[in-house]
Amino acid sequence: MNAVSKKNRYQFIFTLLIVTLSQISFAQTSDSTKKVYHFSGTALITNNGISFIPTFSLGKPATIINLSMGDKRLSFDPEFRFSLEGKPWSILLWGRYKVTNTDRFKFTAGTHLGLSYNTPSATINGTTYEIIQVKRYWAGELVPNYIINKHISVGLYYLFSHGLDAGTTKNTHFLTLNSNITNIPLTKAFFVGLKPQVYYLQMDNLNGYYASATVSLNKTKFPIYVSAIFNQKIQSTIVSNNFVWNLSLNYAFNNNFIHK
């Protein structure tokens, strides 16, 4: 199968998924005695597709679509990332389960199959073509989080990733200490969110320490907001930029529905 037909196949699957789930999301009702499911997500455009794991950074403008569907405990959370040229960047097919889900403490475990794409050139019979290569990763995460009050939470995040194909990083460990500060008022209509974190990253025999912050500017009861990520290397043997940042325009939605 050539690169064009592969791209068309992925576009068809993605379009079918969006259309199907969008139709389901309209089946909403106020009957609280039945089991409630959610369909939510965020779509964004950014000037710089970056990742906290440097080998997965795109380094140019991109679009990212994060979806979540499920009930209070179990969810399927796919992530689709593309360059603005329409070329696939990565796809993460997350499954997550909330082991503990109380007002004060939440603990989530998850796993995903990750597909990372690149587009090298190949010369065949004197003609140069751009091809799409995909490398597979299997990963798992553990996410404990403690809610201090309605505006502040603190937590840990641990991810282990294993490369399944030749040329991939075989073992990646990613551990963060993070905080989430929400609804910091600027005016009656606008508020700010802040997510600072420090993290340790090990990729096979290389490792490093980093600090990052995600800042968002939101308008009350408005689905579009602006966000920025700032990431600073502290000390590392991993090849990466000392400082990276991006600016994103986001659209968020959240629907609940009841399965009949």
C-alpha positions as CSV (number, residue, x, y, z in Angstrom):
1,M,0.0,0.0,0.0
2,N,1.5,3.3,-1.0
3,A,1.8,6.5,1.1
4,V,-1.3,8.2,-0.5
5,S,-3.6,5.3,0.1
6,K,-2.4,5.0,3.7
7,K,-3.1,8.7,4.3
8,N,-6.6,8.3,2.8
9,R,-7.3,5.4,5.0
10,Y,-6.4,7.2,8.2
11,Q,-8.5,10.2,7.1
12,F,-11.5,8.0,6.5
13,I,-11.2,6.2,9.8
14,F,-10.8,9.5,11.7
15,T,-13.7,11.2,9.9
16,L,-16.0,8.2,10.5
17,L,-15.1,8.2,14.2
18,I,-15.9,11.9,14.6
19,V,-19.2,11.7,12.7
20,T,-20.3,8.6,14.7
21,L,-19.5,10.0,18.1
22,S,-21.0,13.4,17.3
23,Q,-24.3,11.7,16.5
24,I,-24.2,9.8,19.7
25,S,-23.5,12.9,21.7
26,F,-26.9,14.4,20.8
27,A,-28.7,11.7,22.7
28,Q,-28.8,13.7,25.9
29,T,-31.4,13.5,28.7
30,S,-31.9,14.7,32.2
31,D,-32.8,11.3,33.6
32,S,-30.2,11.1,36.4
33,T,-31.2,7.5,37.4
34,K,-29.5,6.1,34.3
35,K,-25.8,5.7,33.7
36,V,-24.3,8.9,32.3
37,Y,-21.5,8.8,29.7
38,H,-19.4,11.7,28.4
39,F,-18.0,12.8,25.0
40,S,-15.5,15.6,25.4
41,G,-12.4,17.0,23.7
42,T,-10.1,19.8,22.7
43,A,-9.0,20.8,19.2
44,L,-6.1,23.2,18.9
45,I,-3.8,24.9,16.4
46,T,-0.3,25.7,17.6
47,N,2.7,27.5,16.1
48,N,5.1,24.8,17.4
49,G,4.3,21.2,17.9
50,I,6.3,20.2,20.9
51,S,6.5,17.3,23.3
52,F,8.0,16.9,26.8
53,I,9.8,13.9,25.3
54,P,12.1,15.6,22.7
55,T,12.1,12.8,20.2
56,F,8.4,13.2,19.7
57,S,8.5,17.0,19.1
58,L,7.4,18.1,15.6
59,G,9.1,21.5,15.7
60,K,6.7,23.3,13.3
61,P,3.0,24.4,13.2
62,A,0.5,21.6,14.0
63,T,-3.0,20.8,14.9
64,I,-3.9,18.4,17.8
65,I,-7.3,16.8,18.6
66,N,-7.8,15.2,22.0
67,L,-11.0,13.2,22.6
68,S,-12.5,11.4,25.6
69,M,-15.5,9.1,25.7
70,G,-16.6,6.9,28.5
71,D,-18.3,6.8,32.0
72,K,-17.1,8.0,35.4
73,R,-14.3,5.4,35.6
74,L,-13.5,3.9,32.2
75,S,-12.7,6.0,29.2
76,F,-11.2,5.8,25.7
77,D,-9.0,8.9,25.0
78,P,-7.5,9.0,21.5
79,E,-5.1,11.8,20.5
80,F,-4.6,12.8,16.9
81,R,-1.7,15.1,15.9
82,F,-1.0,16.4,12.4
83,S,1.2,19.1,10.9
84,L,-0.7,21.9,9.2
85,E,0.3,20.3,5.9
86,G,-2.0,17.4,6.8
87,K,0.8,14.9,7.4
88,P,0.4,12.7,10.5
89,W,2.7,13.5,13.4
90,S,1.5,11.0,16.0
91,I,-1.6,9.1,17.2
92,L,-2.1,7.9,20.8
93,L,-4.9,5.4,21.5
94,W,-5.3,5.8,25.3
95,G,-7.5,3.6,27.6
96,R,-7.8,4.9,31.1
97,Y,-9.4,3.7,34.4
98,K,-10.1,5.8,37.5
99,V,-9.0,3.4,40.3
100,T,-10.0,6.0,42.9
101,N,-12.3,8.9,42.2
102,T,-13.3,10.8,45.4
103,D,-13.7,14.5,46.0
104,R,-10.2,14.8,47.5
105,F,-8.1,12.1,45.8
106,K,-8.1,10.7,42.4
107,F,-5.9,7.9,41.0
108,T,-5.9,7.0,37.3
109,A,-4.1,4.2,35.5
110,G,-3.8,4.1,31.7
111,T,-2.2,2.4,28.8
112,H,-1.8,3.3,25.1
113,L,-0.5,2.2,21.7
114,G,1.4,5.1,20.2
115,L,2.1,5.6,16.6
116,S,4.9,8.1,15.7
117,Y,5.3,9.2,12.1
118,N,8.1,10.7,10.0
119,T,8.4,11.5,6.3
120,P,11.8,10.6,4.9
121,S,12.6,10.7,1.2
122,A,13.4,7.6,-0.8
123,T,14.7,7.4,-4.4
124,I,13.2,4.7,-6.6
125,N,14.4,4.3,-10.2
126,G,15.9,7.8,-10.1
127,T,12.7,9.5,-8.8
128,T,12.6,10.9,-5.3
129,Y,9.5,10.3,-3.3
130,E,8.4,11.3,0.2
131,I,7.2,8.3,2.2
132,I,5.5,8.0,5.5
133,Q,7.1,5.8,8.2
134,V,5.5,4.8,11.4
135,K,7.1,3.5,14.6
136,R,5.1,1.9,17.4
137,Y,5.3,2.4,21.1
138,W,3.5,0.8,24.0
139,A,3.1,2.8,27.2
140,G,1.5,2.9,30.6
141,E,0.8,5.6,33.1
142,L,0.0,6.1,36.8
143,V,-1.6,9.4,37.8
144,P,-2.3,10.2,41.5
145,N,-3.8,13.6,42.2
146,Y,-4.8,15.3,45.4
147,I,-7.3,18.2,45.3
148,I,-6.5,20.9,47.9
149,N,-9.5,23.0,47.1
150,K,-11.7,23.9,44.0
151,H,-8.9,25.9,42.5
152,I,-5.7,24.0,43.4
153,S,-4.5,20.4,43.0
154,V,-1.1,18.7,43.2
155,G,0.0,15.4,41.9
156,L,2.5,13.0,40.3
157,Y,2.6,11.6,36.8
158,Y,4.6,8.5,35.8
159,L,4.8,7.2,32.3
160,F,6.7,4.2,31.0
161,S,7.1,3.7,27.2
162,H,8.6,0.8,25.3
163,G,9.6,1.0,21.6
164,L,8.3,-1.9,19.6
165,D,10.2,-1.3,16.4
166,A,13.9,-1.1,15.3
167,G,15.3,2.4,15.7
168,T,13.0,3.3,18.6
169,T,13.9,4.2,22.2
170,K,13.4,0.9,23.9
171,N,12.7,2.2,27.5
172,T,11.5,5.7,28.4
173,H,10.7,6.8,32.0
174,F,8.9,10.1,32.5
175,L,8.2,11.3,36.1
176,T,6.7,14.7,37.0
177,L,5.7,16.6,40.1
178,N,3.0,18.9,39.1
179,S,0.3,21.3,40.2
180,N,-2.9,22.6,38.6
181,I,-4.2,26.1,39.5
182,T,-7.5,27.0,37.9
183,N,-9.9,30.0,37.6
184,I,-7.4,32.7,38.7
185,P,-9.7,35.8,38.1
186,L,-8.4,38.7,36.0
187,T,-11.8,40.4,35.5
188,K,-15.4,39.3,35.9
189,A,-15.2,37.7,32.4
190,F,-11.6,36.4,32.1
191,F,-9.6,34.0,34.2
192,V,-6.2,32.3,34.0
193,G,-5.1,28.7,34.5
194,L,-1.6,27.6,35.4
195,K,0.0,24.2,35.3
196,P,3.7,24.2,36.5
197,Q,5.7,21.1,36.8
198,V,9.2,19.7,37.2
199,Y,10.1,16.4,35.6
200,Y,12.7,13.7,35.2
201,L,13.2,12.0,31.8
202,Q,15.2,8.9,31.1
203,M,15.5,7.5,27.5
204,D,17.6,4.3,27.5
205,N,21.0,5.4,28.9
206,L,20.3,9.2,28.7
207,N,18.5,11.3,31.2
208,G,17.7,14.9,32.2
209,Y,15.8,17.3,34.5
210,Y,13.4,19.9,33.2
211,A,10.8,22.5,34.3
212,S,7.7,23.6,32.4
213,A,4.6,25.6,32.7
214,T,1.3,25.7,30.8
215,V,-0.6,28.9,31.0
216,S,-4.1,29.5,29.6
217,L,-6.4,32.5,29.2
218,N,-10.1,31.8,29.3
219,K,-13.3,33.6,29.0
220,T,-16.2,32.6,31.2
221,K,-18.7,30.3,29.4
222,F,-16.8,30.6,26.1
223,P,-15.3,27.4,24.5
224,I,-12.4,29.1,22.8
225,Y,-9.2,30.0,24.8
226,V,-5.5,30.7,24.3
227,S,-2.7,28.7,25.9
228,A,1.1,28.6,25.9
229,I,3.7,26.1,27.0
230,F,7.2,27.0,28.2
231,N,9.8,24.3,28.7
232,Q,13.2,24.8,30.2
233,K,16.1,22.3,30.3
234,I,17.8,22.2,33.7
235,Q,20.4,19.5,33.2
236,S,20.3,16.8,30.6
237,T,22.4,14.4,28.4
238,I,19.4,14.1,26.0
239,V,19.8,16.0,22.8
240,S,17.2,18.8,23.0
241,N,16.8,22.6,22.9
242,N,17.5,24.4,26.1
243,F,14.2,26.3,25.9
244,V,11.1,25.8,23.8
245,W,7.7,27.4,23.8
246,N,4.5,27.5,21.8
247,L,1.2,29.4,21.6
248,S,-2.1,27.7,20.8
249,L,-5.6,28.5,20.0
250,N,-8.0,26.0,21.6
251,Y,-11.6,24.9,21.3
252,A,-13.1,22.7,24.0
253,F,-16.4,20.9,24.3
254,N,-18.1,18.6,26.8
255,N,-21.3,16.6,26.3
256,N,-23.0,14.1,28.5
257,F,-25.5,11.5,27.2
258,I,-27.4,8.4,28.4
259,H,-27.2,5.1,26.6
260,K,-30.7,3.8,25.9
